[in-house]
């Protein structure tokens, strides 16, 4: 029979753990409502921007940055749209800085490694841009010649901002325009609800062009100063917003996963406390019974 002191110590330890998991669940629950509102509020803008962007691309027809002021790679919209034969692919992998979120981080990283394996089989070189401590650590610890670890992003993982998305977009666009990359995908999660999410891969570059006349803008519409100047502003906005939306989706999914994981951990702790309490009561009862038996046996031996 287990020692009463040991069982009591285990009960105390589990109770302390339960306090921590319950507190983390409450923190995640408080944050996830705001994150859910933010991500759902941003989706209509992203959808409308994509719709407008495709209509502009279908209308212009020929793409050129000639005569436009190009100060950064993100401004060279013609190069960002131009399709290429894929020899090198960049993967922007979005995870969190902290764990205790169930299988959230592991699922995203697993999907990224699966793509790396597929690229290797197809003779495509892979460059990884990790976002969040979990992705950075995973790819740093996995020393392999199958991929090249590029710049990581830490602060933006748990605090998605348009400014942070712009920084990432500029870095990716620079490597794409320079010819180091031929394609860039972002691995994130699509937030469904508080209980579920899906790991998804979005193609960021090159920007897909859908040439369909039925989606063209009214030919009577006049663009000022020119369609190319408008596209030069629209393409960076589309790329940056795509990354920002991916960050918002990842943040909401991670908080929901953490809330669910901490809820399950708190329930498991409660079950363990109940089980240990039963063991404690049994051990205590056994000790009392044993003591009574010894007293009765001693009294009988005297008589």
C-alpha positions as CSV (number, residue, x, y, z in Angstrom):
1,X,0.0,0.0,0.0
2,X,1.4,3.4,-0.9
3,X,2.6,5.7,1.8
4,X,0.0,8.3,2.9
5,X,2.6,11.1,2.8
6,X,3.6,10.3,-0.8
7,X,-0.1,10.2,-2.0
8,X,-0.8,13.5,-0.2
9,X,2.2,15.0,-1.9
10,X,1.1,13.8,-5.3
11,X,-2.4,15.3,-4.8
12,X,-0.9,18.6,-3.8
13,X,1.4,18.6,-6.9
14,X,-1.5,17.8,-9.2
15,X,-3.7,20.5,-7.6
16,X,-0.9,23.1,-8.3
17,X,-0.7,21.9,-11.9
18,X,-4.4,22.2,-12.2
19,X,-4.3,25.8,-11.0
20,X,-1.7,26.6,-13.7
21,X,-3.6,24.9,-16.6
22,X,-6.9,26.5,-15.5
23,X,-5.3,29.9,-15.4
24,X,-3.8,29.4,-18.9
25,X,-7.2,28.2,-20.2
26,X,-8.8,31.4,-18.9
27,X,-6.1,33.6,-20.4
28,X,-6.4,31.9,-23.8
29,X,-10.2,32.1,-23.6
30,X,-10.0,35.8,-23.0
31,X,-7.7,36.3,-25.9
32,X,-9.3,34.0,-28.4
33,X,-12.6,35.9,-28.6
34,X,-10.7,39.0,-29.7
35,X,-8.6,37.0,-32.1
36,X,-11.7,35.3,-33.5
37,X,-13.4,38.7,-34.1
38,X,-10.3,40.1,-35.7
39,X,-9.8,37.2,-38.1
40,X,-13.4,37.1,-39.2
41,X,-13.6,40.8,-39.6
42,X,-10.5,40.8,-41.8
43,X,-11.8,38.0,-44.2
44,X,-14.3,40.2,-46.1
45,X,-11.6,42.8,-46.9
46,X,-9.2,40.0,-48.0
47,X,-11.8,38.4,-50.3
48,X,-12.8,41.8,-51.8
49,X,-9.1,42.7,-52.3
50,X,-8.5,39.4,-54.1
51,X,-11.6,40.0,-56.3
52,X,-10.5,43.5,-57.2
53,X,-6.9,42.3,-57.8
54,X,-7.9,39.6,-60.2
55,X,-10.2,42.0,-62.1
56,X,-7.3,44.4,-62.5
57,X,-4.9,41.7,-63.7
58,X,-7.4,40.4,-66.2
59,X,-8.0,44.0,-67.5
60,X,-4.4,45.2,-67.9
61,X,-3.2,42.2,-69.9
62,X,0.4,43.2,-70.3
63,X,2.5,43.8,-67.2
64,X,5.4,46.2,-67.0
65,X,7.2,48.3,-64.4
66,X,8.7,50.5,-67.2
67,X,8.4,54.2,-66.3
68,X,7.4,53.4,-62.7
69,X,9.5,54.3,-59.7
70,X,10.8,51.1,-58.1
71,X,12.5,51.6,-54.8
72,X,12.1,48.1,-53.4
73,X,11.5,44.6,-54.7
74,X,7.9,44.8,-53.5
75,X,7.3,47.7,-55.9
76,X,8.4,45.6,-59.0
77,X,4.9,44.2,-59.6
78,X,5.7,42.9,-63.0
79,X,8.5,40.7,-61.7
80,X,6.2,39.5,-58.8
81,X,3.5,38.4,-61.3
82,X,5.8,36.7,-63.8
83,X,5.5,32.9,-63.6
84,X,8.7,30.8,-63.7
85,X,9.9,27.3,-63.8
86,X,10.1,26.3,-60.1
87,X,13.7,25.3,-59.1
88,X,13.7,26.8,-55.7
89,X,10.7,27.3,-53.3
90,X,10.4,29.3,-50.2
91,X,8.2,28.1,-47.3
92,X,6.9,30.7,-44.7
93,X,6.0,28.4,-41.7
94,X,3.8,30.0,-39.1
95,X,3.9,28.7,-35.5
96,X,3.7,30.2,-32.0
97,X,6.4,31.1,-29.6
98,X,5.0,28.9,-26.8
99,X,3.9,25.3,-26.6
100,X,1.1,23.8,-24.5
101,X,-1.3,24.2,-27.5
102,X,-1.9,20.5,-28.2
103,X,-0.7,19.3,-31.6
104,X,-1.1,22.8,-33.2
105,X,2.6,23.5,-33.8
106,X,3.5,19.9,-34.6
107,X,0.8,19.7,-37.3
108,X,2.1,22.8,-39.1
109,X,5.7,21.8,-38.9
110,X,4.8,18.3,-40.0
111,X,3.1,19.6,-43.1
112,X,6.1,21.8,-43.9
113,X,8.5,18.8,-43.7
114,X,6.2,16.8,-45.9
115,X,6.5,19.6,-48.6
116,X,10.3,19.6,-48.1
117,X,10.4,15.9,-48.8
118,X,8.2,16.3,-51.9
119,X,10.4,19.1,-53.2
120,X,13.5,17.0,-52.7
121,X,12.0,14.1,-54.7
122,X,11.1,16.6,-57.5
123,X,14.6,18.2,-57.5
124,X,13.4,21.5,-56.0
125,X,15.5,23.3,-53.5
126,X,13.7,24.5,-50.4
127,X,14.3,27.6,-48.4
128,X,12.5,27.9,-45.0
129,X,11.4,31.2,-43.4
130,X,10.2,30.2,-39.9
131,X,7.8,32.4,-37.8
132,X,7.6,31.7,-34.1
133,X,10.0,30.0,-31.7
134,X,8.6,26.6,-32.2
135,X,9.3,26.6,-36.0
136,X,12.7,28.2,-35.5
137,X,13.7,25.6,-33.0
138,X,12.3,22.7,-35.1
139,X,14.2,23.6,-38.2
140,X,17.4,24.6,-36.3
141,X,17.5,21.2,-34.5
142,X,16.7,19.3,-37.7
143,X,20.1,19.6,-39.4
144,X,19.5,18.4,-43.0
145,X,20.7,19.2,-46.5
146,X,17.1,18.9,-47.7
147,X,16.4,22.6,-46.9
148,X,18.1,25.9,-46.2
149,X,17.1,27.8,-43.1
150,X,16.7,31.5,-43.9
151,X,15.6,34.5,-41.7
152,X,13.3,33.7,-38.8
153,X,10.7,36.0,-37.3
154,X,10.0,35.8,-33.6
155,X,8.1,38.9,-32.2
156,X,5.3,38.8,-34.8
157,X,4.2,35.2,-34.0
158,X,2.0,36.2,-31.0
159,X,1.3,39.7,-32.1
160,X,0.2,39.9,-35.7
161,X,0.5,43.4,-37.2
162,X,0.3,44.9,-40.7
163,X,3.7,46.3,-40.1
164,X,5.2,42.9,-39.3
165,X,3.5,41.4,-42.3
166,X,5.1,44.2,-44.5
167,X,8.5,43.3,-43.2
168,X,8.1,39.7,-44.1
169,X,6.6,40.6,-47.5
170,X,9.6,42.8,-48.3
171,X,12.1,40.1,-47.4
172,X,10.3,37.4,-49.5
173,X,9.8,39.8,-52.4
174,X,13.5,40.7,-52.4
175,X,14.6,37.0,-52.6
176,X,11.9,36.3,-55.2
177,X,12.8,39.3,-57.5
178,X,16.6,38.5,-57.2
179,X,15.9,35.0,-58.6
180,X,16.8,33.1,-55.4
181,X,13.2,31.8,-55.2
182,X,10.8,30.9,-57.9
183,X,7.8,30.3,-55.7
184,X,6.7,31.1,-52.1
185,X,4.1,29.3,-50.0
186,X,2.9,30.1,-46.5
187,X,2.0,27.2,-44.2
188,X,-0.6,28.4,-41.7
189,X,-3.9,27.2,-40.2
190,X,-7.4,28.2,-41.2
191,X,-9.5,29.0,-38.1
192,X,-12.9,27.3,-38.3
193,X,-14.2,27.7,-34.7
194,X,-13.1,27.4,-31.1
195,X,-12.8,23.6,-31.5
196,X,-11.2,23.1,-34.9
197,X,-8.7,24.4,-37.5
198,X,-7.1,23.1,-40.7
199,X,-3.5,23.2,-41.7
200,X,-3.4,25.0,-45.1
201,X,-0.7,26.1,-47.6
202,X,-1.3,29.4,-49.5
203,X,0.7,30.3,-52.5
204,X,1.9,33.9,-52.1
205,X,4.4,34.3,-55.1
206,X,4.2,34.3,-58.0
207,X,0.8,36.0,-57.9
208,X,-1.6,33.9,-59.8
209,X,-3.2,35.6,-62.8
210,X,-6.6,34.5,-64.0
211,X,-7.3,35.8,-67.5
212,X,-11.0,35.6,-67.9
213,X,-12.8,38.2,-69.9
214,X,-16.0,37.9,-67.9
215,X,-14.1,39.1,-64.8
216,X,-12.6,42.2,-66.5
217,X,-13.4,45.7,-65.3
218,X,-15.7,47.9,-67.4
219,X,-13.6,49.1,-70.4
220,X,-15.2,52.6,-70.0
221,X,-13.5,53.0,-66.7
222,X,-10.5,55.3,-66.7
223,X,-7.5,54.6,-64.5
224,X,-5.4,57.5,-63.1
225,X,-2.5,57.9,-63.4
226,X,-2.4,54.5,-65.2
227,X,-3.4,50.8,-64.6
228,X,0.3,49.9,-64.1
229,X,0.7,52.6,-61.4
230,X,-2.4,51.2,-59.7
231,X,-1.2,47.6,-59.9
232,X,2.2,48.7,-58.5
233,X,0.2,49.8,-55.3
234,X,-2.2,46.9,-55.4
235,X,0.3,44.0,-55.7
236,X,2.3,44.9,-52.5
237,X,-1.0,45.4,-50.7
238,X,-2.3,42.0,-51.9
239,X,0.9,40.2,-50.9
240,X,1.2,41.9,-47.5
241,X,-2.5,41.4,-46.7
242,X,-2.2,37.7,-47.6
243,X,0.6,37.3,-45.1
244,X,-1.2,39.4,-42.5
245,X,-4.4,37.3,-43.0
246,X,-2.3,34.1,-42.6
247,X,-0.8,35.5,-39.3
248,X,-4.3,36.3,-38.0
249,X,-5.6,32.8,-38.9
250,X,-2.6,31.2,-37.2
251,X,-2.9,33.3,-34.0
252,X,-6.7,32.6,-33.6
253,X,-6.1,28.8,-34.2
254,X,-3.2,28.7,-31.8
255,X,-5.2,30.4,-29.0
256,X,-8.2,28.1,-29.6
257,X,-5.9,25.1,-29.6
258,X,-4.3,26.2,-26.3
259,X,-7.7,26.8,-24.7
260,X,-8.8,23.3,-25.7
261,X,-5.6,21.7,-24.6
262,X,-5.6,23.5,-21.2
263,X,-9.3,22.6,-20.7
264,X,-8.5,18.9,-21.3
265,X,-5.4,19.1,-19.0
266,X,-7.5,20.6,-16.2
267,X,-10.1,17.9,-16.6
268,X,-7.4,15.2,-16.5
269,X,-5.9,16.8,-13.4
270,X,-9.3,16.7,-11.7
271,X,-9.8,13.0,-12.6
272,X,-6.3,12.3,-11.3
273,X,-7.0,14.2,-8.0
274,X,-10.2,12.1,-7.6
275,X,-8.3,8.9,-8.2
276,X,-5.5,9.8,-5.8
277,X,-8.0,10.9,-3.2
278,X,-9.6,7.4,-3.4
279,X,-6.2,5.8,-3.1
280,X,-5.4,8.1,-0.1
281,X,-8.7,7.2,1.6
282,X,-8.0,3.5,1.0
283,X,-4.5,3.7,2.3
284,X,-5.7,5.7,5.4
285,X,-8.5,3.1,6.0
286,X,-6.0,0.3,5.6
287,X,-3.6,2.0,8.1
288,X,-6.5,2.4,10.7
289,X,-7.7,-1.2,10.2
290,X,-4.1,-2.4,10.6
291,X,-3.7,-0.4,13.8
292,X,-7.0,-1.8,15.2
293,X,-5.9,-5.4,14.3
294,X,-2.6,-4.9,16.1
295,X,-4.4,-3.5,19.2
296,X,-6.9,-6.4,19.3
297,X,-4.1,-8.9,18.8
298,X,-2.1,-7.4,21.6
299,X,-5.1,-7.4,23.9
300,X,-5.9,-11.1,23.1
301,X,-2.2,-12.1,23.8
302,X,-2.4,-10.4,27.2
303,X,-5.6,-12.3,28.1
